[in-house]
Amino acid sequence: MERIVDFDRYPIADPDAPDAQALVARGRRELDDNGCLVLAGFIRPEAVATMAAQGETLLGDGFHNCFNRNREIARSSLCFAWKRDTRVAMTSVGGDRIGDETLLRQLYDWDPMTDFIGALLGRDPYYRSADPLAGLMVTSQDIGDELGWHYDGNDGVVTLNLQRASTGGRFEYVRNCRPGNMEPDIQHDAIDAVMDGEHPELRVIDQEPGTLVLFNGYRSLHRVSPVEAGPRRMMALLSYDARPDFWFRPDIRIDYFGRDA
Ligand SMILES: O=C(O)CCC(=O)C(=O)O
């Protein structure tokens, strides 16, 4: 694992060591302050290059989805109606196709990694998602693709950038911007402002390959803006939960992978 994770900067193998505890304490403060934690250079450059090459091969067999998150879906999961649809267009590879030989699978299945994410989110014990497709996935956005504004079903999605697009494909979010956290009369205005790119707290994260990002996706409205120029944006998404048997909803698997487990 020391050839994959940069232990000099991120000493996560021994969680009881003082430098590991200091790292977690710093990360928790940042997550609290910003609703997002960016760990640049988490994966060593040679390992990122291998992960990207393995991801490229896997994506050859990926499913390109293109759909609108319509108001009905938003209403059922949020008890709140969007005023507009948001578009999802990207290619996804399910975890059942990400084999033990890949560095990504080795990272995801490594227990100290799960414990590190749990410690950052204040969860002990913490678990990898049991969902065989959506627990660990590789995604890519080619030119014109995007992942429109949405909330996640939980706060446990962690992203790892494997390749960035030269233009577009930026991760944008507004923290603590979920209906229910806000007064009802400002909900529509706030969400409209986010989707129009006019919300004063809109933040953009610039991710170099190898950057690990944790964010409060349940509470924070977020998106990946359309990719305008190649190469394709490629990500790994790693999902965790406080429940040991957490699966995503079947419609999510169908939407993203075109099949169920
Ligand atoms: O690809 C990304 O950077 C974000 C992924 C995302 O929004 C999600 O998994 O909910």
The ligand as a Gaussian input file, in Angstrom:
#p B3LYP/6-31G(d) Opt

LIG

0 1
 O      -17.333000      13.133000      -9.868000
 C      -17.341000      13.899000      -8.913000
 O      -16.418000      14.664000      -8.650000
 C      -18.546000      14.001000      -8.008000
 C      -19.367000      12.774000      -7.930000
 C      -20.688000      13.051000      -7.286000
 O      -21.213000      14.109000      -7.360000
 C      -21.366000      12.020000      -6.562000
 O      -20.898000      10.882000      -6.541000
 O      -22.418000      12.303000      -5.966000

